Every structure is written in C-alpha cells, then in structure tokens.
Amino acid sequence: MMFTAQIKVMPLKDLLDPQGKAVLGGLQNLGLNNVQDVRIGKHIDLQIQANSKEEAHQIATEAAKKLLANQVMEMFEVHIV
C-alpha cells in the first residue's frame, strides 16, 4: 500500500531562530504588530510503500532521524495520512 508521510521539522524552542526573527522584523515593518513570534521550519512529504500505517510511520521516523532533521537543533513530528 502507498502512504503519505507528512514530516514537520521545527527549530527547538530554546534555540534562536534567525529566519523567524528576520520575518518577524519584516512583518512589524509592514505594520503587522500583532504578530508576537515567528518560527520557520520545514514541511516534507514522503510517499512510502509499506504493508501498514505503522510500518510507514517507522520508515518516515527513521528518515527524519537519519537525514531530514538535525536532532541537536530541531524537533520533528511524523503524521501518516
């Protein structure tokens, strides 16, 4: 069966997000002062051939741990749809 894994990768909350800070400054320059914080991450979709949803989740998690996310600086979430 074919599954779609959606992986969300975000900087750890305790770390500075320079891209997010730059976007926040840009939004405030545009007069959008109600925005209090911006965090920039990645959204990755994988098409996975697997026998079950659980197997697809395991494959996507392994891909995220080994290649898609830097676990020293980023966290990730995997959702199978």
C-alpha positions in Angstrom: 0.0 0.0 0.0 1.1 3.6 -0.6 1.1 6.0 2.3 1.9 9.7 2.6 4.1 10.7 5.5 4.0 14.4 6.4 7.0 15.4 8.4 7.1 18.8 10.2 10.6 19.9 11.2 11.0 22.9 13.6 13.8 24.5 15.5 13.9 23.6 19.2 12.0 26.1 21.2 15.1 27.0 23.3 17.2 27.9 20.3 17.3 31.2 18.4 15.5 31.1 15.0 17.3 33.8 12.9 14.9 33.3 10.0 11.9 33.7 12.2 13.4 36.8 13.8 14.0 38.3 10.3 10.4 37.6 9.2 9.1 39.0 12.5 11.0 42.2 11.9 9.7 42.4 8.3 6.1 41.9 9.5 6.5 44.6 12.1 7.9 46.9 9.4 4.7 46.3 7.4 2.7 47.4 10.4 1.6 43.9 11.4 2.5 44.5 15.1 0.0 41.9 16.5 2.4 39.1 15.4 4.4 38.3 18.5 6.7 35.5 17.3 7.7 33.6 14.2 9.3 30.2 13.9 10.4 28.9 10.5 10.5 25.2 9.8 10.2 22.7 7.0 7.3 20.6 5.8 8.3 17.4 4.0 6.0 14.9 2.3 7.2 11.3 1.6 5.4 8.8 -0.5 6.1 5.4 1.2 5.4 1.9 0.0 4.6 -0.1 3.2 2.5 -3.0 4.4 0.8 -1.0 7.2 0.4 2.5 8.5 2.7 1.6 11.4 5.5 0.4 9.1 5.2 3.7 7.1 5.4 5.7 10.3 8.5 3.7 11.3 10.2 4.3 7.9 9.4 8.0 8.0 10.7 8.4 11.5 13.9 6.7 10.5 14.3 9.0 7.5 13.7 12.0 9.8 16.2 10.9 12.4 18.9 9.9 9.9 18.6 12.7 7.3 15.7 15.1 7.4 16.1 16.7 10.9 19.2 17.7 12.8 18.1 16.5 16.3 20.7 18.7 18.0 18.9 21.8 16.8 15.5 20.6 15.5 12.5 18.5 16.5 10.2 16.7 14.2 6.7 15.2 14.0 5.6 12.5 11.7 2.0 12.1 10.6 0.8 9.4 8.2 -2.2 10.3 6.0 
